[in-house]
Amino acid sequence: MMESSIVVAIIGFVGAIIVALIQKSRKENKEDHNIVAQLLEVVHHDVTKVEDKLDHVEIKLDNHILDHKTNKNLKSKEQVKK
């Protein structure tokens, strides 16, 4: 039978390996999260720019439609006057 000191040393060695693997995995996971967070910031910035452009187009389209309605009403009134 193995001496108790050898068994304790083997258990300690196996435990140290497991702890090292867990620490390495946590470090890689944290790095991955940082990369994803940076990419999400870029995506957020791009989406904000697109939303701003869409708001601008919406305003221009609303004004254009209003111009058509106004011009149509003016033309109708002019025809009534004739």
Number of C-alpha atoms within 10 A of each C-alpha: 3 6 7 9 9 10 11 11 11 12 12 12 12 12 12 12 12 12 12 12 12 12 12 12 12 12 12 12 12 12 12 11 12 12 11 12 12 11 12 12 11 12 12 12 12 12 12 12 12 12 12 12 12 12 12 12 12 12 12 12 12 12 12 12 12 12 12 12 12 12 12 12 12 12 12 11 11 10 9 8 7 5
